[in-house]
Amino acid sequence: MSNKDDWFIDWFNSKYYHILYKSRNKNEANDFIKNIISNLSLNSNETVLDLGCGNGRHSISLSKHFKLVDGIDISSENITLAKKNKIENLKFFISDMRNFDTKTKYGYIFNLFTSFGYFKKNEDNINVLKKCNNHLKKDGLLFIDFLNSEKIKMTINGLKETINFDGIEFNIHKKIVDNYVVKTIEIVDGDLTFNFQEKVQLFKIEDFKEMLGISGFELLSSFGDYQMNPYDLNSNRLILCAKKLAND
Ligand SMILES: C[S@@+](CC[C@H](N)C(=O)[O-])C[C@H]1O[C@@H](n2cnc3c(N)ncnc32)[C@H](O)[C@@H]1O
């Protein structure tokens, strides 16, 4: 068992994560990737990185559109699942996004479906962005697909729900604590009960602008959903496209 601050290692390594989020599937990933590429006219000759790739659903889609794709995740379970996809131009690695080195400069880096904001120390978030910056070519682009904290703050505090999937009960409680959205998940699977949590910092677009600026990026555009509609306070998502600034 990892320490409490590293909740993401236990939860994303668990089979129950994939059951609870089974609607977040390859079809959703394919549609989103197609929409990003056409909306921003991305260049298919580029090498790209999927940072926090999970089971590789976006990486697989990216491999159909780009020359080479790397996927990185801290969860060994996720990387094992991802590696079951044998695709020539796609490689997966176990690594921590705060401190990775693939020895490659990418045209685009994707950080998708709320794979950011997990850490206690802000310097860890900045480290992630700086590592992305170091791994991008000149004018390279970073895409971050994050929750919309403005909407979360208005809608979810204290929310309780029970969901049943495949005979397994998920009792979920969401609350806001110290500017983090904390989702506790009690899982009842037959005679067994497990407890997990998700804890994501409620960054606003202004917070991202500041962190991106410190890390050598300029925010180019923002979108509010996977159809790439403009972002507003009621959007389902906060999707950012940031460009690496020249070093001089
Ligand atoms: C919400 S999931 C999203 C996964 C994938 N992007 C998707 O859309 O299916 C977040 C992912 O980030 C990974 N992750 C969490 N902390 C990480 C870290 N420090 N370094 C690398 N990956 C990490 C988790 O293991 C998990 O697979």
The ligand as a Gaussian input file, in Angstrom:
#p B3LYP/6-31G(d) Opt

LIG

0 1
 C       -7.765000       9.463000     -14.736000
 S       -6.549000       8.391000     -15.345000
 C       -6.548000       8.761000     -17.061000
 C       -5.866000       7.716000     -17.884000
 C       -5.909000       7.943000     -19.412000
 N       -5.354000       9.224000     -19.786000
 C       -7.320000       7.821000     -19.908000
 O       -7.915000       8.804000     -20.315000
 O       -7.832000       6.692000     -19.881000
 C       -5.043000       9.115000     -14.770000
 C       -3.808000       8.332000     -15.107000
 O       -2.640000       9.037000     -14.638000
 C       -1.725000       8.094000     -14.110000
 N       -0.841000       8.751000     -13.152000
 C       -1.150000       9.219000     -11.931000
 N       -0.090000       9.764000     -11.341000
 C        0.937000       9.621000     -12.208000
 C        2.303000       9.979000     -12.144000
 N        2.824000      10.580000     -11.075000
 N        3.072000       9.701000     -13.211000
 C        2.566000       9.058000     -14.308000
 N        1.265000       8.692000     -14.409000
 C        0.459000       8.968000     -13.367000
 C       -2.611000       7.050000     -13.458000
 O       -1.935000       5.828000     -13.203000
 C       -3.752000       6.939000     -14.457000
 O       -3.529000       5.945000     -15.413000

